Amino acid sequence: MFERYTERARRTIFFARYEASQYGSSVIASEHILLGLLREDRAITRQFIGPIQLGTEIRTEIESIIKRGKPFATSVEVPLSDESKKILNLAGEEADRLGHRHIGTEHILLAILRLPDSLAGKLLIARGAKADAIRLQIGTGYALAVARTELAKGALASLDDFLGILRAGDSQQVAAFFHDKGQFVDSSGKSWLGRTEIVKGAETLFAPFAKRNVSFLLERTTKGPSETFVASVLWEFAAASGDHSKSLLRMSIVLALDGEEWKIVLVQVTPVLWL
């Protein structure tokens, strides 16, 4: 039943069961799921509803409505109430509706709000929670995350092409990866500004990276501000004489989205090691 549930969603149900045992309840009711949600993921309720104090506000109100029984061990099996079963089913529906593979705490929150007559639903709605507004926020956030992932994939593909052609030794094709106002700064600090200038100096700039005694390692990639992407590549130059000496250069690469294409706006080469 819980195969699609995230770890946080599963812990929410675990805490709901714990809350039921502490209240001596014969079933896991909607209010126990809400308390479990507040225990596990206060951030999501704070984000979509506002600050809720677990130990005072919600719990105090629940205890003013329900009768507390004698607590029992958490090892005792406690079934879900009919309302709680509906909440779990609706959580799955919400995940499907938003096109999400997983079922998370956000879907449990939405599911509670779809049962406005449940105690948990009433408590949240009384605090201004609206399922439609929260669903829109969640959907927009997810869409942005997917878009960022797709952007990163595009940047990585362009970076991979750039490094492959750089190693192949086609200097003019390498220069074509640069933005019109792109910049290349070599290991001595000399700068070539603009694609035209980079094209003119392409053979000098790029030929050393195509030699047989050169290898590279992609150290890290980072999503930069706005639509930019930053990569760090470590280049090792082994001595051709076979005396085991070598030098290392770090190439920092900044790509930016230009229309539908990723273009290089800066390459800076920095000496790291000579042996």
Backbone hydrogen bonds, N-H to C=O, Kabsch-Sander energy under -0.5 kcal/mol:
donor,donor_aa,acceptor,acceptor_aa,energy
5,Y,2,F,-1.0
6,T,103,I,-2.3
10,R,6,T,-2.5
11,R,7,E,-2.4
12,T,8,R,-2.0
13,I,9,A,-1.6
14,F,10,R,-2.2
15,F,11,R,-3.0
16,A,12,T,-2.0
17,R,13,I,-2.2
18,Y,14,F,-2.0
19,E,15,F,-2.8
20,A,16,A,-2.2
21,S,17,R,-2.0
22,Q,18,Y,-2.2
23,Y,19,E,-1.7
24,G,21,S,-0.7
25,S,20,A,-2.9
28,I,79,P,-2.8
29,A,27,V,-0.9
32,H,29,A,-0.6
33,I,29,A,-1.6
34,L,30,S,-2.2
35,L,31,E,-2.4
36,G,32,H,-2.4
37,L,33,I,-2.4
38,L,34,L,-2.4
39,R,35,L,-2.0
40,E,36,G,-2.3
41,D,37,L,-3.0
44,I,41,D,-0.6
45,T,41,D,-1.0
46,R,42,R,-2.5
47,Q,43,A,-2.5
48,F,44,I,-2.1
49,I,45,T,-2.4
50,G,45,T,-1.9
54,L,52,I,-0.7
56,T,53,Q,-0.8
58,I,53,Q,-0.9
59,R,54,L,-0.7
60,T,56,T,-2.8
61,E,57,E,-1.7
62,I,58,I,-2.5
63,E,59,R,-2.6
64,S,60,T,-0.9
65,I,62,I,-1.5
66,I,62,I,-2.9
68,R,66,I,-0.6
69,G,23,Y,-3.0
72,F,21,S,-1.6
76,V,73,A,-1.5
81,S,28,I,-2.3
85,K,81,S,-2.4
86,K,82,D,-2.0
87,I,83,E,-2.1
88,L,84,S,-2.2
89,N,85,K,-2.2
90,L,86,K,-3.0
91,A,87,I,-2.1
92,G,88,L,-1.5
93,E,89,N,-1.8
94,E,90,L,-2.7
95,A,91,A,-2.1
96,D,92,G,-2.3
97,R,93,E,-2.8
98,L,94,E,-1.8
99,G,96,D,-1.0
100,H,95,A,-3.1
103,I,4,R,-2.4
104,G,102,H,-0.5
107,H,104,G,-0.6
108,I,104,G,-1.6
109,L,105,T,-2.4
110,L,106,E,-1.9
111,A,107,H,-2.2
112,I,108,I,-2.2
113,L,109,L,-1.7
114,R,110,L,-1.0
114,R,111,A,-0.5
115,L,112,I,-1.7
118,S,115,L,-1.8
122,K,118,S,-2.6
123,L,119,L,-2.2
124,L,120,A,-2.0
125,I,121,G,-2.8
126,A,122,K,-2.3
127,R,124,L,-1.1
128,G,125,I,-2.0
129,A,124,L,-1.9
134,I,130,K,-2.3
135,R,131,A,-2.9
136,L,132,D,-2.1
137,Q,133,A,-2.0
138,I,134,I,-2.7
139,G,135,R,-2.8
140,T,136,L,-2.5
141,G,137,Q,-2.5
142,Y,138,I,-2.4
143,A,139,G,-2.3
144,L,140,T,-2.3
145,A,141,G,-2.0
146,V,142,Y,-2.5
147,A,143,A,-2.5
148,R,144,L,-2.6
149,T,145,A,-2.0
150,E,146,V,-2.5
151,L,147,A,-2.4
152,A,148,R,-2.5
153,K,149,T,-2.2
154,G,150,E,-2.1
155,A,151,L,-2.4
156,L,152,A,-2.6
157,A,153,K,-2.2
158,S,154,G,-2.1
159,L,155,A,-2.6
160,D,156,L,-2.7
161,D,157,A,-2.2
162,F,158,S,-2.5
163,L,159,L,-2.5
164,G,160,D,-2.2
165,I,161,D,-2.5
166,L,162,F,-2.3
167,R,163,L,-2.1
168,A,164,G,-1.4
169,G,165,I,-1.1
170,D,165,I,-1.3
171,S,169,G,-1.4
174,V,170,D,-2.0
175,A,171,S,-2.2
176,A,172,Q,-1.2
177,F,174,V,-1.6
178,F,175,A,-1.6
179,H,264,I,-3.0
182,G,179,H,-2.4
183,Q,265,V,-1.1
184,F,192,W,-2.5
185,V,267,V,-3.0
186,D,184,F,-0.5
186,D,190,K,-2.6
189,G,186,D,-1.7
192,W,184,F,-2.9
194,G,182,G,-3.8
194,G,192,W,-0.5
195,R,180,D,-1.9
198,I,194,G,-2.1
199,V,195,R,-2.9
200,K,196,T,-1.8
201,G,197,E,-1.7
202,A,199,V,-1.1
205,L,201,G,-2.6
206,F,202,A,-3.0
207,A,202,A,-0.5
207,A,203,E,-1.5
209,F,206,F,-1.3
210,A,207,A,-1.7
211,K,208,P,-0.9
214,V,211,K,-1.4
215,S,236,E,-2.0
217,L,234,L,-2.4
219,E,217,L,-0.9
219,E,232,S,-2.1
220,R,232,S,-1.2
222,T,230,V,-3.1
224,G,222,T,-0.6
224,G,228,T,-1.6
228,T,226,S,-0.9
229,F,255,L,-2.4
230,V,222,T,-3.2
231,A,253,I,-2.7
232,S,220,R,-2.4
233,V,251,M,-2.5
234,L,217,L,-3.2
235,W,233,V,-0.6
235,W,249,L,-3.5
236,E,215,S,-3.0
237,F,247,S,-3.3
238,A,213,N,-2.6
238,A,236,E,-0.6
239,A,245,S,-2.6
242,G,239,A,-1.2
247,S,237,F,-2.0
248,L,273,L,-2.8
249,L,235,W,-2.5
250,R,270,T,-3.1
251,M,233,V,-3.6
251,M,249,L,-0.5
252,S,250,R,-0.7
252,S,268,Q,-2.9
253,I,231,A,-2.9
253,I,251,M,-0.5
254,V,266,L,-2.7
255,L,229,F,-3.2
255,L,253,I,-0.5
256,A,263,K,-2.8
257,L,227,E,-2.1
258,D,256,A,-0.5
258,D,261,E,-4.0
259,G,257,L,-0.6
260,E,258,D,-0.6
261,E,258,D,-1.8
263,K,256,A,-2.8
263,K,261,E,-0.5
264,I,177,F,-2.5
265,V,254,V,-2.7
265,V,263,K,-0.5
266,L,254,V,-1.5
267,V,183,Q,-2.1
268,Q,252,S,-2.4
269,V,185,V,-2.8
270,T,250,R,-2.8
270,T,268,Q,-0.5
272,V,248,L,-2.8
273,L,248,L,-1.5
275,L,246,K,-3.1
